[in-house]
Amino acid sequence: METSDIRDELLGEARPPLVIKKRQWIAIAALLVFGFYLYSLLYGSNSALRLLELSKEEKMLSDRIDVVKEENANLRRDLYEVKLIFGEE
């Protein structure tokens, strides 16, 4: 025995060596997998945050499409009027 072992035994501070059992390893692995899964749900390429970002972009593009369609209708009307005035068709 080493001196520190004897001293620990005399002082009543002997601790069993840290041993991680199979069940604890499984729990640790499950927590790591679950943590990675949560991380990918929040920050991955197909995450919830990306979905929110894409829905905002979709709304913005939809609004822009409406504006461009209105501009297009106005320009078509103007073109039609010009063709009527100059007799081109």
Gaussian input, Z-matrix of N, CA and C with variables (Angstrom, degrees):
# hf/3-21g

backbone

0 1
 N
 C     1     B1
 C     2     B2     1     A1
 N     3     B3     2     A2     1     D1
 C     4     B4     3     A3     2     D2
 C     5     B5     4     A4     3     D3
 N     6     B6     5     A5     4     D4
 C     7     B7     6     A6     5     D5
 C     8     B8     7     A7     6     D6
 N     9     B9     8     A8     7     D7
 C    10    B10     9     A9     8     D8
 C    11    B11    10    A10     9     D9
 N    12    B12    11    A11    10    D10
 C    13    B13    12    A12    11    D11
 C    14    B14    13    A13    12    D12
 N    15    B15    14    A14    13    D13
 C    16    B16    15    A15    14    D14
 C    17    B17    16    A16    15    D15
 N    18    B18    17    A17    16    D16
 C    19    B19    18    A18    17    D17
 C    20    B20    19    A19    18    D18
 N    21    B21    20    A20    19    D19
 C    22    B22    21    A21    20    D20
 C    23    B23    22    A22    21    D21
 N    24    B24    23    A23    22    D22
 C    25    B25    24    A24    23    D23
 C    26    B26    25    A25    24    D24
 N    27    B27    26    A26    25    D25
 C    28    B28    27    A27    26    D26
 C    29    B29    28    A28    27    D27
 N    30    B30    29    A29    28    D28
 C    31    B31    30    A30    29    D29
 C    32    B32    31    A31    30    D30
 N    33    B33    32    A32    31    D31
 C    34    B34    33    A33    32    D32
 C    35    B35    34    A34    33    D33
 N    36    B36    35    A35    34    D34
 C    37    B37    36    A36    35    D35
 C    38    B38    37    A37    36    D36
 N    39    B39    38    A38    37    D37
 C    40    B40    39    A39    38    D38
 C    41    B41    40    A40    39    D39
 N    42    B42    41    A41    40    D40
 C    43    B43    42    A42    41    D41
 C    44    B44    43    A43    42    D42
 N    45    B45    44    A44    43    D43
 C    46    B46    45    A45    44    D44
 C    47    B47    46    A46    45    D45
 N    48    B48    47    A47    46    D46
 C    49    B49    48    A48    47    D47
 C    50    B50    49    A49    48    D48
 N    51    B51    50    A50    49    D49
 C    52    B52    51    A51    50    D50
 C    53    B53    52    A52    51    D51
 N    54    B54    53    A53    52    D52
 C    55    B55    54    A54    53    D53
 C    56    B56    55    A55    54    D54
 N    57    B57    56    A56    55    D55
 C    58    B58    57    A57    56    D56
 C    59    B59    58    A58    57    D57
 N    60    B60    59    A59    58    D58
 C    61    B61    60    A60    59    D59
 C    62    B62    61    A61    60    D60
 N    63    B63    62    A62    61    D61
 C    64    B64    63    A63    62    D62
 C    65    B65    64    A64    63    D63
 N    66    B66    65    A65    64    D64
 C    67    B67    66    A66    65    D65
 C    68    B68    67    A67    66    D66
 N    69    B69    68    A68    67    D67
 C    70    B70    69    A69    68    D68
 C    71    B71    70    A70    69    D69
 N    72    B72    71    A71    70    D70
 C    73    B73    72    A72    71    D71
 C    74    B74    73    A73    72    D72
 N    75    B75    74    A74    73    D73
 C    76    B76    75    A75    74    D74
 C    77    B77    76    A76    75    D75
 N    78    B78    77    A77    76    D76
 C    79    B79    78    A78    77    D77
 C    80    B80    79    A79    78    D78
 N    81    B81    80    A80    79    D79
 C    82    B82    81    A81    80    D80
 C    83    B83    82    A82    81    D81
 N    84    B84    83    A83    82    D82
 C    85    B85    84    A84    83    D83
 C    86    B86    85    A85    84    D84
 N    87    B87    86    A86    85    D85
 C    88    B88    87    A87    86    D86
 C    89    B89    88    A88    87    D87
 N    90    B90    89    A89    88    D88
 C    91    B91    90    A90    89    D89
 C    92    B92    91    A91    90    D90
 N    93    B93    92    A92    91    D91
 C    94    B94    93    A93    92    D92
 C    95    B95    94    A94    93    D93
 N    96    B96    95    A95    94    D94
 C    97    B97    96    A96    95    D95
 C    98    B98    97    A97    96    D96
 N    99    B99    98    A98    97    D97
 C   100   B100    99    A99    98    D98
 C   101   B101   100   A100    99    D99
 N   102   B102   101   A101   100   D100
 C   103   B103   102   A102   101   D101
 C   104   B104   103   A103   102   D102
 N   105   B105   104   A104   103   D103
 C   106   B106   105   A105   104   D104
 C   107   B107   106   A106   105   D105
 N   108   B108   107   A107   106   D106
 C   109   B109   108   A108   107   D107
 C   110   B110   109   A109   108   D108
 N   111   B111   110   A110   109   D109
 C   112   B112   111   A111   110   D110
 C   113   B113   112   A112   111   D111
 N   114   B114   113   A113   112   D112
 C   115   B115   114   A114   113   D113
 C   116   B116   115   A115   114   D114
 N   117   B117   116   A116   115   D115
 C   118   B118   117   A117   116   D116
 C   119   B119   118   A118   117   D117
 N   120   B120   119   A119   118   D118
 C   121   B121   120   A120   119   D119
 C   122   B122   121   A121   120   D120
 N   123   B123   122   A122   121   D121
 C   124   B124   123   A123   122   D122
 C   125   B125   124   A124   123   D123
 N   126   B126   125   A125   124   D124
 C   127   B127   126   A126   125   D125
 C   128   B128   127   A127   126   D126
 N   129   B129   128   A128   127   D127
 C   130   B130   129   A129   128   D128
 C   131   B131   130   A130   129   D129
 N   132   B132   131   A131   130   D130
 C   133   B133   132   A132   131   D131
 C   134   B134   133   A133   132   D132
 N   135   B135   134   A134   133   D133
 C   136   B136   135   A135   134   D134
 C   137   B137   136   A136   135   D135
 N   138   B138   137   A137   136   D136
 C   139   B139   138   A138   137   D137
 C   140   B140   139   A139   138   D138
 N   141   B141   140   A140   139   D139
 C   142   B142   141   A141   140   D140
 C   143   B143   142   A142   141   D141
 N   144   B144   143   A143   142   D142
 C   145   B145   144   A144   143   D143
 C   146   B146   145   A145   144   D144
 N   147   B147   146   A146   145   D145
 C   148   B148   147   A147   146   D146
 C   149   B149   148   A148   147   D147
 N   150   B150   149   A149   148   D148
 C   151   B151   150   A150   149   D149
 C   152   B152   151   A151   150   D150
 N   153   B153   152   A152   151   D151
 C   154   B154   153   A153   152   D152
 C   155   B155   154   A154   153   D153
 N   156   B156   155   A155   154   D154
 C   157   B157   156   A156   155   D155
 C   158   B158   157   A157   156   D156
 N   159   B159   158   A158   157   D157
 C   160   B160   159   A159   158   D158
 C   161   B161   160   A160   159   D159
 N   162   B162   161   A161   160   D160
 C   163   B163   162   A162   161   D161
 C   164   B164   163   A163   162   D162
 N   165   B165   164   A164   163   D163
 C   166   B166   165   A165   164   D164
 C   167   B167   166   A166   165   D165
 N   168   B168   167   A167   166   D166
 C   169   B169   168   A168   167   D167
 C   170   B170   169   A169   168   D168
 N   171   B171   170   A170   169   D169
 C   172   B172   171   A171   170   D170
 C   173   B173   172   A172   171   D171
 N   174   B174   173   A173   172   D172
 C   175   B175   174   A174   173   D173
 C   176   B176   175   A175   174   D174
 N   177   B177   176   A176   175   D175
 C   178   B178   177   A177   176   D176
 C   179   B179   178   A178   177   D177
 N   180   B180   179   A179   178   D178
 C   181   B181   180   A180   179   D179
 C   182   B182   181   A181   180   D180
 N   183   B183   182   A182   181   D181
 C   184   B184   183   A183   182   D182
 C   185   B185   184   A184   183   D183
 N   186   B186   185   A185   184   D184
 C   187   B187   186   A186   185   D185
 C   188   B188   187   A187   186   D186
 N   189   B189   188   A188   187   D187
 C   190   B190   189   A189   188   D188
 C   191   B191   190   A190   189   D189
 N   192   B192   191   A191   190   D190
 C   193   B193   192   A192   191   D191
 C   194   B194   193   A193   192   D192
 N   195   B195   194   A194   193   D193
 C   196   B196   195   A195   194   D194
 C   197   B197   196   A196   195   D195
 N   198   B198   197   A197   196   D196
 C   199   B199   198   A198   197   D197
 C   200   B200   199   A199   198   D198
 N   201   B201   200   A200   199   D199
 C   202   B202   201   A201   200   D200
 C   203   B203   202   A202   201   D201
 N   204   B204   203   A203   202   D202
 C   205   B205   204   A204   203   D203
 C   206   B206   205   A205   204   D204
 N   207   B207   206   A206   205   D205
 C   208   B208   207   A207   206   D206
 C   209   B209   208   A208   207   D207
 N   210   B210   209   A209   208   D208
 C   211   B211   210   A210   209   D209
 C   212   B212   211   A211   210   D210
 N   213   B213   212   A212   211   D211
 C   214   B214   213   A213   212   D212
 C   215   B215   214   A214   213   D213
 N   216   B216   215   A215   214   D214
 C   217   B217   216   A216   215   D215
 C   218   B218   217   A217   216   D216
 N   219   B219   218   A218   217   D217
 C   220   B220   219   A219   218   D218
 C   221   B221   220   A220   219   D219
 N   222   B222   221   A221   220   D220
 C   223   B223   222   A222   221   D221
 C   224   B224   223   A223   222   D222
 N   225   B225   224   A224   223   D223
 C   226   B226   225   A225   224   D224
 C   227   B227   226   A226   225   D225
 N   228   B228   227   A227   226   D226
 C   229   B229   228   A228   227   D227
 C   230   B230   229   A229   228   D228
 N   231   B231   230   A230   229   D229
 C   232   B232   231   A231   230   D230
 C   233   B233   232   A232   231   D231
 N   234   B234   233   A233   232   D232
 C   235   B235   234   A234   233   D233
 C   236   B236   235   A235   234   D234
 N   237   B237   236   A236   235   D235
 C   238   B238   237   A237   236   D236
 C   239   B239   238   A238   237   D237
 N   240   B240   239   A239   238   D238
 C   241   B241   240   A240   239   D239
 C   242   B242   241   A241   240   D240
 N   243   B243   242   A242   241   D241
 C   244   B244   243   A243   242   D242
 C   245   B245   244   A244   243   D243
 N   246   B246   245   A245   244   D244
 C   247   B247   246   A246   245   D245
 C   248   B248   247   A247   246   D246
 N   249   B249   248   A248   247   D247
 C   250   B250   249   A249   248   D248
 C   251   B251   250   A250   249   D249
 N   252   B252   251   A251   250   D250
 C   253   B253   252   A252   251   D251
 C   254   B254   253   A253   252   D252
 N   255   B255   254   A254   253   D253
 C   256   B256   255   A255   254   D254
 C   257   B257   256   A256   255   D255
 N   258   B258   257   A257   256   D256
 C   259   B259   258   A258   257   D257
 C   260   B260   259   A259   258   D258
 N   261   B261   260   A260   259   D259
 C   262   B262   261   A261   260   D260
 C   263   B263   262   A262   261   D261
 N   264   B264   263   A263   262   D262
 C   265   B265   264   A264   263   D263
 C   266   B266   265   A265   264   D264

   B1=1.4445
   B2=1.5100
   B3=1.3202
   B4=1.4654
   B5=1.5150
   B6=1.2988
   B7=1.4527
   B8=1.5218
   B9=1.3269
   B10=1.4676
   B11=1.5231
   B12=1.3356
   B13=1.4615
   B14=1.5317
   B15=1.3186
   B16=1.4677
   B17=1.5235
   B18=1.3145
   B19=1.4550
   B20=1.5244
   B21=1.3528
   B22=1.4686
   B23=1.5233
   B24=1.3231
   B25=1.4676
   B26=1.5272
   B27=1.3142
   B28=1.4594
   B29=1.5277
   B30=1.3156
   B31=1.4576
   B32=1.5274
   B33=1.3065
   B34=1.4557
   B35=1.5175
   B36=1.3067
   B37=1.4555
   B38=1.5206
   B39=1.2910
   B40=1.4582
   B41=1.5215
   B42=1.3070
   B43=1.4603
   B44=1.5198
   B45=1.2938
   B46=1.4645
   B47=1.5264
   B48=1.3035
   B49=1.4627
   B50=1.5323
   B51=1.3000
   B52=1.4707
   B53=1.5201
   B54=1.3091
   B55=1.4575
   B56=1.5238
   B57=1.3006
   B58=1.4574
   B59=1.5178
   B60=1.3086
   B61=1.4510
   B62=1.5186
   B63=1.3235
   B64=1.4579
   B65=1.5315
   B66=1.3065
   B67=1.4643
   B68=1.5332
   B69=1.3286
   B70=1.4602
   B71=1.5297
   B72=1.3299
   B73=1.4630
   B74=1.5299
   B75=1.3264
   B76=1.4613
   B77=1.5302
   B78=1.3247
   B79=1.4665
   B80=1.5266
   B81=1.3270
   B82=1.4686
   B83=1.5279
   B84=1.3210
   B85=1.4627
   B86=1.5196
   B87=1.3365
   B88=1.4644
   B89=1.5225
   B90=1.3281
   B91=1.4668
   B92=1.5296
   B93=1.3271
   B94=1.4607
   B95=1.5272
   B96=1.3130
   B97=1.4772
   B98=1.5253
   B99=1.3196
   B100=1.4622
   B101=1.5265
   B102=1.3161
   B103=1.4590
   B104=1.5216
   B105=1.3194
   B106=1.4633
   B107=1.5213
   B108=1.3289
   B109=1.4643
   B110=1.5297
   B111=1.3277
   B112=1.4664
   B113=1.5241
   B114=1.3198
   B115=1.4644
   B116=1.5210
   B117=1.3368
   B118=1.4633
   B119=1.5244
   B120=1.3385
   B121=1.4655
   B122=1.5229
   B123=1.3234
   B124=1.4622
   B125=1.5178
   B126=1.3271
   B127=1.4575
   B128=1.5267
   B129=1.2947
   B130=1.4575
   B131=1.5222
   B132=1.3318
   B133=1.4661
   B134=1.5248
   B135=1.3114
   B136=1.4638
   B137=1.5292
   B138=1.3142
   B139=1.4525
   B140=1.5230
   B141=1.3107
   B142=1.4605
   B143=1.5268
   B144=1.3195
   B145=1.4667
   B146=1.5203
   B147=1.3173
   B148=1.4705
   B149=1.5237
   B150=1.3245
   B151=1.4564
   B152=1.5281
   B153=1.3201
   B154=1.4627
   B155=1.5252
   B156=1.3187
   B157=1.4603
   B158=1.5350
   B159=1.3288
   B160=1.4542
   B161=1.5252
   B162=1.3144
   B163=1.4636
   B164=1.5265
   B165=1.3341
   B166=1.4680
   B167=1.5253
   B168=1.3354
   B169=1.4557
   B170=1.5249
   B171=1.3321
   B172=1.4693
   B173=1.5284
   B174=1.3313
   B175=1.4652
   B176=1.5188
   B177=1.3396
   B178=1.4582
   B179=1.5317
   B180=1.3390
   B181=1.4609
   B182=1.5252
   B183=1.3063
   B184=1.4611
   B185=1.5217
   B186=1.3328
   B187=1.4658
   B188=1.5230
   B189=1.3188
   B190=1.4769
   B191=1.5322
   B192=1.3321
   B193=1.4684
   B194=1.5234
   B195=1.3342
   B196=1.4653
   B197=1.5222
   B198=1.3365
   B199=1.4674
   B200=1.5270
   B201=1.3247
   B202=1.4699
   B203=1.5327
   B204=1.3336
   B205=1.4697
   B206=1.5269
   B207=1.3154
   B208=1.4690
   B209=1.5279
   B210=1.3274
   B211=1.4674
   B212=1.5297
   B213=1.3285
   B214=1.4561
   B215=1.5345
   B216=1.3244
   B217=1.4687
   B218=1.5211
   B219=1.3283
   B220=1.4678
   B221=1.5235
   B222=1.3178
   B223=1.4604
   B224=1.5294
   B225=1.3265
   B226=1.4674
   B227=1.5245
   B228=1.3266
   B229=1.4544
   B230=1.5252
   B231=1.3385
   B232=1.4667
   B233=1.5253
   B234=1.3097
   B235=1.4631
   B236=1.5222
   B237=1.3124
   B238=1.4614
   B239=1.5233
   B240=1.3424
   B241=1.4663
   B242=1.5232
   B243=1.3258
   B244=1.4706
   B245=1.5226
   B246=1.3108
   B247=1.4643
   B248=1.5301
   B249=1.3237
   B250=1.4538
   B251=1.5391
   B252=1.3383
   B253=1.4679
   B254=1.5261
   B255=1.3163
   B256=1.4601
   B257=1.5259
   B258=1.3122
   B259=1.4603
   B260=1.5099
   B261=1.2823
   B262=1.4789
   B263=1.5131
   B264=1.3125
   B265=1.4580
   B266=1.4564
   A1=111.02
   A2=113.81
   A3=118.87
   A4=109.56
   A5=115.66
   A6=120.20
   A7=111.87
   A8=116.82
   A9=118.22
   A10=110.99
   A11=117.56
   A12=120.37
   A13=110.41
   A14=116.36
   A15=120.94
   A16=109.04
   A17=116.67
   A18=120.84
   A19=110.56
   A20=116.82
   A21=120.44
   A22=110.68
   A23=116.05
   A24=118.98
   A25=111.00
   A26=117.12
   A27=120.70
   A28=111.20
   A29=116.22
   A30=119.49
   A31=112.29
   A32=117.31
   A33=121.14
   A34=113.41
   A35=116.62
   A36=120.19
   A37=112.00
   A38=116.46
   A39=119.12
   A40=108.88
   A41=115.99
   A42=121.23
   A43=108.64
   A44=116.30
   A45=117.55
   A46=109.09
   A47=116.96
   A48=118.82
   A49=110.37
   A50=115.11
   A51=121.15
   A52=108.94
   A53=115.37
   A54=120.98
   A55=107.34
   A56=115.77
   A57=120.00
   A58=107.71
   A59=115.18
   A60=120.92
   A61=110.78
   A62=115.65
   A63=122.33
   A64=110.86
   A65=117.10
   A66=121.57
   A67=110.99
   A68=116.69
   A69=120.57
   A70=110.75
   A71=117.27
   A72=120.10
   A73=110.79
   A74=115.51
   A75=120.20
   A76=110.02
   A77=116.93
   A78=120.94
   A79=110.82
   A80=116.82
   A81=120.76
   A82=110.36
   A83=116.72
   A84=120.69
   A85=110.79
   A86=117.28
   A87=120.81
   A88=110.76
   A89=117.35
   A90=120.69
   A91=111.42
   A92=116.58
   A93=119.86
   A94=111.62
   A95=116.20
   A96=119.99
   A97=110.11
   A98=116.95
   A99=121.08
   A100=110.80
   A101=117.29
   A102=121.19
   A103=111.67
   A104=116.55
   A105=120.13
   A106=110.28
   A107=116.91
   A108=121.49
   A109=110.53
   A110=117.54
   A111=120.85
   A112=111.30
   A113=116.44
   A114=120.36
   A115=110.18
   A116=117.35
   A117=119.68
   A118=111.37
   A119=117.60
   A120=120.01
   A121=111.68
   A122=116.35
   A123=119.60
   A124=113.85
   A125=118.09
   A126=120.00
   A127=114.72
   A128=119.27
   A129=121.50
   A130=112.60
   A131=115.71
   A132=119.87
   A133=111.91
   A134=118.20
   A135=122.13
   A136=109.97
   A137=116.10
   A138=120.51
   A139=112.16
   A140=114.64
   A141=121.16
   A142=110.56
   A143=117.23
   A144=119.87
   A145=111.28
   A146=117.21
   A147=121.39
   A148=109.92
   A149=117.03
   A150=121.05
   A151=110.92
   A152=117.35
   A153=121.04
   A154=111.12
   A155=116.31
   A156=121.31
   A157=110.49
   A158=116.75
   A159=120.42
   A160=111.89
   A161=117.65
   A162=119.28
   A163=110.84
   A164=117.92
   A165=121.11
   A166=110.14
   A167=116.66
   A168=120.78
   A169=110.46
   A170=116.92
   A171=120.62
   A172=110.84
   A173=117.27
   A174=122.08
   A175=110.17
   A176=117.12
   A177=121.11
   A178=110.57
   A179=117.05
   A180=120.48
   A181=111.56
   A182=116.95
   A183=120.81
   A184=110.70
   A185=116.44
   A186=120.55
   A187=111.17
   A188=116.04
   A189=120.71
   A190=110.63
   A191=117.57
   A192=121.72
   A193=109.71
   A194=116.72
   A195=120.11
   A196=111.25
   A197=116.79
   A198=120.92
   A199=110.43
   A200=116.80
   A201=120.66
   A202=110.63
   A203=117.33
   A204=120.29
   A205=110.51
   A206=116.47
   A207=120.14
   A208=110.84
   A209=116.63
   A210=120.29
   A211=110.51
   A212=115.93
   A213=120.81
   A214=110.70
   A215=116.64
   A216=120.40
   A217=110.70
   A218=117.02
   A219=120.73
   A220=110.89
   A221=117.43
   A222=120.92
   A223=111.60
   A224=117.20
   A225=120.51
   A226=110.75
   A227=116.56
   A228=120.56
   A229=110.27
   A230=116.54
   A231=120.48
   A232=110.76
   A233=117.31
   A234=121.29
   A235=110.55
   A236=117.24
   A237=121.61
   A238=110.37
   A239=117.33
   A240=121.15
   A241=111.21
   A242=117.09
   A243=120.56
   A244=109.60
   A245=117.37
   A246=120.32
   A247=110.59
   A248=117.79
   A249=120.51
   A250=111.75
   A251=114.46
   A252=119.01
   A253=110.35
   A254=117.92
   A255=121.14
   A256=112.55
   A257=117.64
   A258=122.19
   A259=114.84
   A260=117.27
   A261=120.41
   A262=108.08
   A263=114.28
   A264=119.11
   A265=111.56
   D1=146.78
   D2=176.31
   D3=-82.98
   D4=164.45
   D5=-179.59
   D6=-66.09
   D7=-36.29
   D8=-179.62
   D9=-68.08
   D10=-32.98
   D11=177.32
   D12=-66.19
   D13=-43.21
   D14=-179.82
   D15=-65.12
   D16=-43.66
   D17=-178.78
   D18=-63.66
   D19=-42.27
   D20=178.06
   D21=-62.41
   D22=-40.98
   D23=179.79
   D24=-66.67
   D25=-40.04
   D26=-179.84
   D27=-67.49
   D28=-37.19
   D29=-179.49
   D30=-84.71
   D31=-5.57
   D32=178.69
   D33=76.23
   D34=23.48
   D35=-177.61
   D36=-109.01
   D37=21.45
   D38=-178.74
   D39=-68.28
   D40=128.93
   D41=179.77
   D42=-117.74
   D43=141.71
   D44=176.00
   D45=-69.05
   D46=149.37
   D47=179.51
   D48=-62.29
   D49=147.91
   D50=-179.12
   D51=-71.08
   D52=113.25
   D53=179.86
   D54=-125.35
   D55=125.17
   D56=178.34
   D57=-96.81
   D58=122.67
   D59=-176.60
   D60=-81.95
   D61=166.21
   D62=-177.61
   D63=-57.62
   D64=-42.44
   D65=-179.53
   D66=-62.55
   D67=-37.37
   D68=178.28
   D69=-69.18
   D70=-38.77
   D71=176.68
   D72=-61.26
   D73=-41.23
   D74=178.98
   D75=-63.56
   D76=-42.65
   D77=178.95
   D78=-63.75
   D79=-42.43
   D80=178.54
   D81=-63.35
   D82=-44.84
   D83=179.07
   D84=-62.76
   D85=-41.69
   D86=179.09
   D87=-63.30
   D88=-41.09
   D89=177.92
   D90=-64.04
   D91=-40.42
   D92=178.19
   D93=-64.74
   D94=-43.56
   D95=178.38
   D96=-63.44
   D97=-44.57
   D98=178.88
   D99=-62.90
   D100=-40.47
   D101=177.65
   D102=-62.76
   D103=-43.60
   D104=177.88
   D105=-63.84
   D106=-39.72
   D107=178.75
   D108=-61.97
   D109=-46.37
   D110=177.63
   D111=-61.84
   D112=-41.99
   D113=178.70
   D114=-60.17
   D115=-45.11
   D116=-179.00
   D117=-67.93
   D118=-31.81
   D119=176.63
   D120=-66.06
   D121=-35.90
   D122=-176.64
   D123=-90.21
   D124=-36.55
   D125=-170.22
   D126=-124.02
   D127=-0.46
   D128=-178.52
   D129=-73.60
   D130=-179.44
   D131=-177.48
   D132=-69.76
   D133=-23.34
   D134=176.93
   D135=-115.82
   D136=40.11
   D137=-172.69
   D138=-85.98
   D139=172.09
   D140=177.94
   D141=-64.93
   D142=-38.88
   D143=178.63
   D144=-65.70
   D145=-39.10
   D146=177.06
   D147=-65.30
   D148=-38.25
   D149=178.00
   D150=-61.95
   D151=-43.57
   D152=176.87
   D153=-62.44
   D154=-42.62
   D155=178.72
   D156=-61.76
   D157=-43.49
   D158=-179.42
   D159=-68.80
   D160=-34.33
   D161=178.55
   D162=-68.56
   D163=-36.51
   D164=175.01
   D165=-64.51
   D166=-42.67
   D167=179.32
   D168=-64.92
   D169=-39.29
   D170=177.94
   D171=-61.55
   D172=-43.24
   D173=178.56
   D174=-61.79
   D175=-44.61
   D176=-179.88
   D177=-62.79
   D178=-44.39
   D179=-179.77
   D180=-67.67
   D181=-36.37
   D182=176.92
   D183=-62.74
   D184=-43.48
   D185=176.37
   D186=-62.26
   D187=-41.44
   D188=179.43
   D189=-64.57
   D190=-37.91
   D191=178.07
   D192=-62.29
   D193=-42.99
   D194=178.97
   D195=-60.73
   D196=-42.15
   D197=179.34
   D198=-64.43
   D199=-44.42
   D200=-178.68
   D201=-66.22
   D202=-38.39
   D203=177.37
   D204=-62.49
   D205=-41.17
   D206=178.25
   D207=-64.91
   D208=-43.12
   D209=177.17
   D210=-61.57
   D211=-41.35
   D212=179.57
   D213=-62.59
   D214=-43.54
   D215=178.83
   D216=-61.63
   D217=-42.06
   D218=178.69
   D219=-63.69
   D220=-43.50
   D221=179.99
   D222=-66.27
   D223=-38.81
   D224=176.34
   D225=-63.09
   D226=-42.21
   D227=178.09
   D228=-62.28
   D229=-45.54
   D230=178.18
   D231=-60.67
   D232=-43.46
   D233=179.36
   D234=-62.88
   D235=-42.96
   D236=179.01
   D237=-61.76
   D238=-42.91
   D239=178.67
   D240=-64.03
   D241=-40.77
   D242=179.06
   D243=-64.39
   D244=-42.09
   D245=178.77
   D246=-64.51
   D247=-37.32
   D248=177.80
   D249=-65.81
   D250=-41.26
   D251=-178.45
   D252=-65.10
   D253=-43.54
   D254=-176.02
   D255=-92.72
   D256=3.47
   D257=175.80
   D258=69.52
   D259=27.34
   D260=178.79
   D261=-100.84
   D262=135.05
   D263=171.79
   D264=-160.42

